[in-house]
């Protein structure tokens, strides 16, 4: 049975009892007593309501006329001409049903809406998500808001996503009542696979990083002329020297020292004798495995191509050089 129907039945019963009582008291010789006696009977004189609730206040008058209804604070609880009360905000209000010489009042208490959150604080790694559940005592929808969207955002369903390390406050609101949850996005743990590596020029090494965050690592070299690094952590040695490779995740950085070693360059013999017009391949050992750059001190006597093939051009002496990453070695060539 609905609340309004029960209230109506109660009012009818009260009306019947009052009518019977009045009828039994009326005497034909005392008809004059009815004049000036007016009163209002309500179905209830106090009522507790939640914001958004509606309730019909029933009123019976001694004159049989329809009373007027009025609220002492319509911002707390309003009432229409039919006695329908609507709870609007927490507080107290008095609803009065009035006829010309009689009235009665009902005290309305509107309760403050309570919001229950599934958590008051949440800790997350960056890039991870969490669900915040919220229920209002009125059953009305709860809206969410983050005060620092750069740190943590929340959608209309309560799904929180961590964006970067820091602290944000998530506010849940219903019926102008708020509750908050503190979200802490933790700084990640970051570890590099190597703290130092040694390479020769053109050699490569892949550095790997482990992080508790889902953020993409950012790589950087402090000396790109010595060593460079790409977005995946692949290091390429450029020339002899030392460089620092830095990986950063959410403000947390780790470094690896890269040393590009000087190679050793060595001819298989220190001197070579050739006849004019003769050609010979020179043999050079380079510790880096790279092909050296060849040159001649006197091209009129002997020349050398990029593969190390020497051509004797005229009688005399010349030096053939092999250089790699700043290291140079030589061999004397005698042309007879």
Phi, psi and omega in degrees: 000135184286159181298316182296322181293320179294321180295320180295318179296320179297317181296320180296318181297316179297317180300317181297317182294317180296319181298317179296320180295315179296319182296321182289337182272342185281127175246143181303328183279353183241034182297333182294340183292337183289333183289134178087351179262106179229137179209165181231132176247131180254156178284341174205153182243000173205146184207134175256131185227160173258156179303129180095346178292152174234146182209138178266120175268117181266136182229133176246128181252152180289339181269348182081000180275154179286128180280166171262145181247144180212142178256141177286339178209093184290347176286334177272310179211126179257162179218140178262184184293345181260004178088013178278120181262136177237120179281130187243318180207162182300140179148192180239142176213152179246124177261122184246128173258126190225139165244187189303310184240024180204150179202163176211150184233150176238127179273124181253126174249119178259118184284149174288138179289133175256141177241127177255123178257147179289341179205145176265340177211144181223137177242130184224152166277153181298137180092349180267166182235161176213157181252126176253118179265139179220134180229132178263150181293339179270348184082003180285155181299147179252132177256151183240151177209141175254136180277348178220088183291341178288340180260313180209137177243157179221138179266182184291348180261001179089013179276118182262136176236124179283134184250321177197161182301142181148192181232134177229153178251123176263124181252128176255130185231136172210130179054038180066013174259139183234150170223151184233156178227130179270124180251121178251119175263114188284151170290139186280162168270135183230133178221134177263150182291333179220145175262341176203145177219156179234128184224160167264162179306138181076348177291155180233153176212134181264114175273133177249150182233140174246131182218146177281350180266157175267004179291152179282127179296147176247128184252148180205144174248137179277347177219090183292341177288338180264312180208141177242159179222140179264184185291348179261356181096011178280120181262134176236124179284133183254316178198168181303134179150193181230137178221153175254125175261125183244132173246135182233131176231114178051043177086353178261125186241148173226149183235156174228128178273126180251121177252120177264110188284151170284135179276167170258135180237124186216126173284152180285345174212156184269343183214146181222131178253132183223160175260154179302131180090351181279151176233140179215146175273132178268145179249124181230135176256124179240122186297334181281345183084358179277155177281127181284167175261126183262149175206164180238143178282339182210097184288345176289329180271311182208141176241161179220135179270183185292344179264358179094018178272122182263137176241124179277122186254326182200161181293143180144195182235143177210160176251135174257126182253146171232123182232145178211121177050047175086355179256129184233141175228157183223160177223136181272136180242126177249121180252122180252000000 
